[in-house]
Structure formats: structure tokens, C-alpha cells
Amino acid sequence: MRLPGGPTLTFRVNKYTLTRDVVSSLRRHRMHEQQFTHPPLLVLNSFGPLGMHVKLMATMFQNLFPSINVHKVNLNTIKRCLLINYNPDTQDLDFRHYSIKVVPVGASRGMKKLLQEKFPNMSRLQDISELLATGAGLSESEAEPDGEHNITELPQAIAGRGNMRAQQSAVRLTEIGPRMTLQLIKIQEGVGEGNVLFHSFVHKTEEELQAILAAKEEKLRLKAQRQDQQAQNVQRKQEQREAHRKKSLAGMKRARAEADEDSDAEDPGAPEEAERAGQQEEEDEAEYFRQAVGEEPDEGAPPCPANVSAAADRILSGFQEGFLWPILVTEFLVAVAGNSLALYRFGTREQRPWHPAVIFSAQLAVSDLFYALTLPPLAAYFYPPKHWRYGEAMCRLERFLFICNTLGSIIFITCISLNRYLGVVHPFFTRSHLRPKHAWAISAAGWVLAALLAAPTLSFSHLTTPQQEGRCSVSRPEACIKCLGTASDNQLKAYTAYSLVLMALGCGLPLLLTLAAYGALGRAVLRSHGMTAAEKMHVVVLVASGVVLYAGSYLPYFVTRVINVSARQRWRARCPSFVDETQAVKALDLGSYVGHQVTRGLVPLAICIHPLLYMAVAPSIGCCHQCCLGCKEGRASENAESSSQPLPLTATDTKTLGPPSPELSP
């Protein structure tokens, strides 16, 4: 495979005529595919000894096409001719492209038609001799020899349509385009990146050329020198970083060895206790990392210094102790009151059996109520000092219920939105096929799905032992027990994957279903002709508020959770290289951490508002349901009248089916 190596010739197109324009200007054009099966015959004119750039142009054009061996070429394969003429005065190149055809000489038009297997029109002829006469019927444009000097004997016989072997023939050229007038601008070494060998506008003396070459060489030399210096700097910094890392590891090992020696010296007869103390110290360092980063340290990675982890723990825990716990207490009181009132209303005012909309709303209220019951232990845990007092089993159960009821609320919100969509857009299907038993089955499946998605939390959650002996207090946070929902060291990758799956299946997919259902519902309401503008606005505001509440509480929580995990992993990777506590605190990504803690307060806020949106009676939606039924019935009546067929379900029949369906407003 040959690749271009230069030089590069740049031309300016002064004139250009398209092939279709050239062909359209001819009365009879010749254009067929067989002409392009073989390379053309290249004819260069006036490319004399006018300079190296002219010679280079001629060489370039010659190498554009395959060379022709005059001793072996078959003349019948030459169907085209490419003529390039160079004008030394204007320095322009005229580019012409012709089709070659061989025609007989001295034959009449009638004879040519006979040779071409076409029967001529002989109505005007008196005798057959007029048809065969050599001078009869010749066109003025026919090519005829004007002397012996234009006659050449070819080494091969050329035959074709209308031309036979051993016959005197003439060559006819028909232009097939394109037609161009070019001007050489410059010649450059290589493929557009080397020195300029020729330029039609810029002319330099030999001294100027030498100066330019010298400046270019100096520039390349300085560039190479800078690259060498940069490579040396990178190597030096890597060596310094490696030396600093080895020095830090050696100091940490030496400090740990000194601590072990001191323990042995104090109690040389208790080696098992000393070993347990060393293990406890390692657990303390890992606990510092868990509080600062939120994840377990990587296996085999250098541990974080104890003072660095303690400083990060104080910064991160301070935000939860000062901001989060009072919000959780307030949201607990409001959520318990609202959801309990909603369940009381469902149990006392709704007729049995419950409609599907009431079933889904009741399940949502139960899920929100269970979620609210997990807030007091969490608020007590965040109350200063941050300390878990209820044991490891309650720690795992609290984390599990937190995730399970969050997912349950999302699932039942999605069920309510889909039920509303079916009740408005497909009311006849809802009345005919959707029964309370179906709603109970879907609710049970929703609880099972939420429990399955939250089950890994039971394995990831765990307690951490206090780092110091004594009573836990605000002045001694190292003596407090922490309940962490993150994974252990050997489960870190699984925990990251679990967080991504939880965000996609537990939040992203239900959000897409809710948006699709409410979008179709809103479109049906806006197209309804039986509702007033105020009723439509009421419905749109109610639906939009539900979507905004969903997207503003659950979605930010799961997204910031993944972002916070990534930020903490980056901090953990840099932890062993921190010089002091100030550098470690500055390296913390407080933005992602604070954002995640804020979203932890938004999720309980959503369960406080759910009773207003999903459990309260909404007369406008019921009106919307009836009006949309009327719209569908009206369209069905029009279709029935136009098709002259009986309507299977009239408006009167629909009204007598019973009270308005509560699919939208339980």
C-alpha cells in the first residue's frame, strides 16, 4: 500500500464548469459506463523547460494515471482523452476531458446508418447509387482529410460501431467535462507540513530562506530542550513522591512497633491482650476512615493516620449533630399525624371493598408511617454526641427499614400514577378489568420487591467499636459507638454496584413510568372539551406538584448518594499522603457530603406532604374523570353516526353504571 509522501501542490480554481453543464451544451453527447473502465490518455501541452515547478506539475499529472506502454496497449481500450494545457504567460492550466470515438471517412450518412445496422430513409432518393455515393449526404461537421499529411497508419486495426476493420477512419473528440482553469499557488514539502518550495505570491531571496531555516531549526531545538526538561521534572517528582510515601510508611510502622513495645513492657505476661490491643488499634484507624470517607478502607492500602481520621470525623459529624436531628424530629411528628389521619379516613369513610385507588393510597400511607417510625432512633443517634445505643440488630434493622420503606413509597406512588392514567385515559378498561383483588396482588408484589432491593442493606450495615475507653460525651466523641450503613473493606465494590442498581431500579425506572403516566393524563385533560379552564388548571397543578415532589426528594437522594461515595473514595486514596489535619480537612468534598445530608432531610419531607396529594379527596380530578368519559362517549357517538352502526355503550348507559370511579380521587 502506497501512502502519499509529498510534495503537496496547491491550486486555485479560477474557472469551473460542471460535467452536466458541459453535456447539456452539446447536441449529441456520448456518455456511457464503458468509457470509465480504462484510464484516459493524458496529453500535456506547453510543459516545457520553464522552471522546476512546471516540471514538478507535469510529473504530478503523469503520476495521477497509470502509464501506457505504446508497444502493448490495445487501441480499442482508449476511450477518453485528458488534455492539460499550460499557458506560460498567464501561468494558467486549462483542463479538458474528451470522449474518443472512431468514425469512418468518405461514407455517406445513409451508408453509415447501414453500417450501424439502421435502415435509412430512402423516400427522397431516385436511385440506390445516391445512397452508396461517397459524397452524398455528408454533414458539414464530418471529419474529412484535407491532405496526406493528416493520414497516419496505425499499428492496430480499430473497429467499433459504424467503423469496420481495414477501413480509413477519423478520430472524433466529444467533450464530456468537467472543464477547469487552474493556477498553481504553492508547492510544499511533505503532506502540507514541510518547507515551502515555491509560492506564486511570495518570493524570497536566498539569504531570507537561510534565515527562515535557521530560525526553524532553533525553534525545534528549544522545543526538544523543553521536552527533556519536563521529562526530568516528572521523573524527579515521582521519585520524591515515592520517597515520601516510603518515609511515611516507615514512620507509621515504627510508631506502631513502639506502641506494641510499650504495651509489652507494661504487661509482658499478657501477649494475647497485647495482640488484641494491636487489633483494636487497627480497627480504630479503620473506623476513622469510615467516618471521614463513609466507606471501608481498601485491602492492602496504607491506613489513614489516626489524627487525620479524627479531624475528618469531627467535621462531618458536626453537620449531622447540628442540623439533621431537629429536622427529623419535626418531620416525624407531622408524618405520623398526617398518615395516621389518612389511614383512619380510609378505614372509616371508604366503602368496602376498597377501590384500587384507595388500596394503593392506603399502602402508601402504611409505607410512609413505617418510614416515619424509623426517624426517632435516627434522630436520637444524631443528637450530640453522635452515639448508637440500641445494639447491632437494631442498627441493621433501622437501615433496612429506612431503604425498604423509601422504595415502598416510590413503588406505590408509581402505582397511583399508573392507576390515575388508566382511570382517565382508559376508563372503560379500568371499569371492566381492574378489580380490588388485582390491586391487592400488585401491592403485595410491591412490598416484596422493596424488601428484595433493600435486603443487601442487612449485610452492609454494621456497628463500630469505640476508639477510646470511657463514657461517650461531646468532649470525647472517640468513645462513642457508630452505626454505619456502608460496606466493609472486602465488600466495597459490591456496595458501589448496589448503590448504582438501587438508583437505577429503585428510583430511575419508577420516575420514568410516573412521568409517562402523568404526561398522558395531562394531555387527555387539556384536550377535554367538557372541563372549564379552572378545572384543567387545578388538575395540572395537582399532577405537576406530585411530579415535582417526587423529582425533588427521592431522585436527589439517590443521585447525591452515588456522588458522595465517589468523592469519599477519592479522599481515601489521598489520605495516607496528608501531612497534617488541616490538609486533610481541606481535601474533604464538603459540597457532595452536605448535599447528601440535605437530601436525607428532603425524603421525610415528602412523606409529610403525601397525605395532601394522594390521600385527600380531589373533586377536580373526579370531574376530570367524568368529563373525559363524556369526551370519549361523544367521539364514539360521532363515529357511530358516521359509520351508520349502533353504539354499543351510550352516554346514558355509562351514567347508570354507578357513582364516579375513584381511580383518581380516593
Buried (B, 14 or more C-beta within 10 A) or exposed (E): EEEEEBBBBBBEEEEEBEBEEBBEEEEEBBEEEEBEEBBBBBEBEEBEEEEEBBEBBBEEBEEEEEEBEEEEBEEEEBBBBBBBBBEEEEBBBBBBBBBBBBBBBBBBBBBBBBBEEEEBEEEEBEEEEBBEBEEBBBEEEBBEEEEEEEEEEEEEEBBEEBBEEEBEBBEBBBBBBBBBBBBBBBBBBEEEEEEBBBBBEEEEEEEEEEEEEEEEEEEEEEEEEEEEEEEEEEEEEEEEEEEEEEEBEEEBEEEBEEBBEEBEEEEEEEEEEBEEBBEEBEEBBBBBBBBBBBBBBBEEEBBBBBEBBBBBBBBBBEBBBEBBBEBBBBBBEBBBEBBBBBBEBBEEEBEEEBBBBBBBBBBBBBBBBBBBBBBBBBBBBBBBBBBBEBEEEBBBBBBBBBBBBBBBBBBBBBBBBBBBBBBBBBBBEBBEEBEBEEBBEBBEEBBEBBBEBBEBBEBBBBBBEBBEEEEBEEEBBBBBBBBBBBBBBEBBEBBBEBBEEBBEEBBBEBBEBBBEBBEBBBEBBEEBEBBEEEBBEBBBEBBEEBBEBBBEBBBBBBBBBBBBBBBBBEBBEEBBBBEEBEEBBEBBBEEBBBBBBBBBBBBBBBBBBBBEBBBBEBEBBBBBBBBBBBBBBEEBEEEBEEEEEEBEEBBEEBEEEEEBBBBBBB
